[in-house]
Amino acid sequence: MSDAHGEKLDEMLKSRRIEPAGTELAERIILKAESLPQNHTIPPSEWIRRLFAEFHLPRPAYVVAGALIFGILVGLYNPLDTATDDSDPVYLQSFLYADEEAL
């Protein structure tokens, strides 16, 4: 059944009227191509500026607030180990706690 539809479609395509291209077709193509902006090489700094402009980076206040919240959450997740054993490693945040023995 699809062969009959395919043959009918082929007959319709063969019987359609095709208009010949105008004599000014080449001139119209050239004029249109001249009006379009041509591609040119851009410097890397301009490329980076366009990249950031396209992504619409968030405002700096949101970035700083997000970094602070992330830091607090990481700090709460990894609390300071208060063991007195000398074999334990020294943690970076150990300066936050007062060493009262030295006083």
Summary of the structure (lengths in Angstrom):
residues: 103
radius of gyration: 36.1
end to end distance: 99.3
largest distance: 104.5
contacts: 124
relative contact order: 0.04
helix: 61%
strand: 0%
